[in-house]
Every structure is written in C-alpha cells, then in structure tokens.
Amino acid sequence: MTPVVRTNLVLVLVLVLVLVLVLVRAVRAHVMDVSVGVPRDTPLCPWS
C-alpha cells in the first residue's frame, strides 16, 4: 500500500468516527428529550 492511500484511509476512518460520534450524541439528546415528555411508566423503547 502506498503512503498516500494509507493517509487517505486514515482520514476517511477519522471522518467516519467523528460522524458516528456526532450522530450518537444527537440521537441520545433526542431520546432524552422524548423520554422527558412521556410518563415514567411507559417503556423508553417504542418498539419494545
């Protein structure tokens, strides 16, 4: 593997990791907001 390809792969992996982290944080914040607005006796997961 050439150094350029390796550098590009590392950059892509870092970008994907950052995107996943941002998505997870956004989903968690959304779930927290939704769970605050519902009664406590309802399950947190709507599909359960």
N, C-alpha and C positions, 0 to 999 in steps of 0.2 A: 504494500500500500504506500502510495506517495505521501509525503508530509502534507501536501495541500489537501488531499482527500481526507486525511486524518483530522486536520484542523477543521475542515468543513463539517465532518461528522460530529466533532466535539461541539461546535457552535450549534448545530441542529439539536443535539441532545440537550444542551443547556436551555435553548429556547423552548423545547417541549416541556422540560421540567418546570420552567417558570410559568408557562401557560397552565399546566396541570395544577400547580400550587395556587395560582390566581383563581382558577375555576373552583377548586375545592373550597377556598375561602369564601367565594361568592355563594356557593351552594350552602355552605354552613350558615352564613349570615341569613340567607333566605329561609332556611329551615328554622333557624332560631326565631326570626320574625313571625313566621307562620305559627310555630308552636306556642308563641306567647299569646296569640289571638284566639286560641281554641281552649275549651275547658280541659282541666287536668286529667279527667278520666278517659279521654279519647287517646287511642294509640298514636304515637308520633309518626309511624309509617302508615300512610293512607292505604297501601296495598296489603297490609297485614290483616 
